Amino acid sequence: MTGATEKNSIYEITYEAMMEQIEIIITWAHSIKKELMEAILTWAQSITTEQIKTVQTWALNIAQILGGFAAGYLLEKWRNNQKHKHGERLADFLTEAQQLQKRINEVPLPIKEHNDWVDSVNEYLHKNLSKTYEVRFNDFSGMTFYAVGSLSENQNKMSRSLDGRSRRLNEFMSELSG
């Protein structure tokens, strides 16, 4: 559970940082809006009231567009950070699968560790990505597996489980990096 707590606190820090950046951008957009308005209004003193209203509307629209671009940039940066974070965690799960695969000849077979690993990955996928990732993680459709003659039936089952799920984790990492 400590790992989950650490992950939540990392997310909260990232969320806090994101909120601070949004506040800075909003302040920046307001200051630009104010500066633009003052400059335009100084220039517009010699024109009619109707023209002044048009210039004010134009200046406000420019300020809103600039704020929108800044917010869009920040949102994209945050999304990329989240993708990277998820990709790193999936790589950790893949490393754990590789370690379990190395233990395939142990007696007794590390079935409990395997099942705990599957449960842990399923929980992460469901909570942090979506149920679709969880479903795909447990679906080996379209995959071909070959039994190793020197392994028992249970060893082959566990090996296929780790192999299929490792392939899915690789797919997920590829999708998140693109």
N, C-alpha and C positions, 0 to 999 in steps of 0.2 A: 504493500500500500504506500510505502514511502515514495516509490517511483511515480505513482499517480499524483500524490500531493505535490511532488516537485514539478511534474508536468503542468498541473493546474497553476502553480505559482508562476511558472515561466509564461504561461498563456496570459495570466493576469498582468504581469509586467509588460508583456508585449501589447496588451490591450490598453494599459495605462499610457504607455509611450505613444500609441496611436492616437489616443484621445488628446494628449498634450500637443501632438503635431497638428491635429485638426484645429485645436484652439489657436495655435500660432498662425495657421493659414487663414482662419477667419479674421483674426486681428489684422493680419497683413492686407487681406482683401478690403476690409473696412478702411484702413488707412489710405490705401490707394484710391478707393472710391472718394474719400474726403479730399485728398490732394487733387484728384482729377476735377472734382466738382468746383473746388476753389479756383483752380486755374481757368476752367471754362467759364465760370461765372464772372471772373475778373474781365476776361476777354469779352463776354457777352453783355457788358453794361451798356454798350452803345446800340444793341439791337432791340427789337420789339419784345414784348412780353410773350407772345406766341412762339417766337423763335427761341427764347430762353427756355420755355417748357420743353421744346423739342431737344435742345442741347442737354438739358438735365436728364431726360429720359435716355438719351443716347449714352451719356456718361454712366448712368446707373447700370445700363445693360452691359457695357464694357466691363465694369467692376464685377458684375455677376458672372460673366463669362470667365474672367481671370480666376475668380474664386472656384468656379466649377472645374477648370483645368487643374488647379492645384489640388483640389479634393480628389479628382480622378487619378492624378499621379500618385498621391499618397495611398489611395485604396489599392492601386495596382502593386505598389511596393509592398504593402501589407500582405496581399494575396500571394505574391512571390515568396515572401518570408514564410508563410504558412505551408506552401507547397514544399519548400526546402526542409522545414521542420518535419513534415510528414514523411518525406523521402528519407531523411536520416533515421527516423524511427523504424521505417520499413526495412532499411538496410540492417539495423540492429536485429530485427526479427529474422532476417535471412541468415545472418551470422549464427544465430541460435539454432536454426534449422540445420545448418552445415555441421555444427557441433553435435547435434543429435544424430545426424547421419553417420558420423564417425563412430558412434556408439552402437551401431546396428548389430554388432557381433557379441555384445555383452550378454551375460547370463546372470540374472534374468534380464530380459529385454526392457529398456526404459520406457515402458508404455505410459506410466503415470506422468513422467516428464513430458512425453510427447503430447498427451492429452491436455496437460496444463499449458503447454506452449500454444496449442491450437486455440484453447479457450482465451488465452491472453491476446492473441492476434485478433480473434473474432471480436472481442470486447473493444479493442483499440479501433478496429475498422468501423464498427457500428457507431461508436461514440464520436470519432474524429473525422471520418470521411463520410460514409453513408452505408445504408443497409445493402446497397447494390455491390459494394466492395466485399462486404461480408459474405454475401451469397456467392459471388464469383470465386472467392477464396476457397470455398468448399465444393466447388463444381469443377470436375476434371474433364468436362466435355471437350472433345476435339484433341485430347492428349493421348498419345500412345505410350504404353509402358511395357517393358519386357521383364519377365521374371528372371532372376539370377538363380541358376540351378543349385548353387552351393548354399543358398539361403533357405531357411524354413518358410512355410506359408506365412506365419506371423511376421517374420523379418521382411519378407517381400511386401506385405501389406503396409508395414510401417515405412519402408523405403519408398513405395509409391506415394504414400500420403505426404511424406516430406518433399519428394521430388515434385509432385503436382503443385503443392502449396508454394514451394520455392519458385516455380515457374510463374505462378500468379503474382507473387510479391515482386518479381522482376518486371512483369507487365505493369503493375501499379506504379513502380518507381519510374518506369519509362514514361507513362502517361503524365505523372506529376512533374517530370522535368521538362516536358514540352510546352 
